[in-house]
């Protein structure tokens, strides 16, 4: 599946939230750097071409909906990020967050407990 641009990803988050939407509905959800209606329409059509969304036609109007689940995209996104930036090592990921002080010892202990429960 083709990688999304930042703007395409932003639009996908809106479509996942709304579940079904016309271009005007998506436009109403964008608060910063609001694109022109035609630009947004082109972005959504690109998402369709990439296989992320489909639509129901109502005359000349299209109501778009995601055909890729957010969870599936998240898994793929995380796998790619871990592979690209952490040598495919989850240990390196956790170590990175610990060094950046984004995760506490208590949270690490909770993670260990979750892992132990699943074994």
Secondary structure as GFF3:
##gff-version 3
##sequence-region A 1 119
A	DSSP	alpha_helix	6	18	.	.	.	ID=ss1
A	DSSP	alpha_helix	23	29	.	.	.	ID=ss2
A	DSSP	alpha_helix	37	49	.	.	.	ID=ss3
A	DSSP	beta_strand	53	58	.	.	.	ID=ss4
A	DSSP	beta_strand	61	66	.	.	.	ID=ss5
A	DSSP	alpha_helix	70	85	.	.	.	ID=ss6
A	DSSP	alpha_helix	90	99	.	.	.	ID=ss7
A	DSSP	alpha_helix	105	118	.	.	.	ID=ss8
###
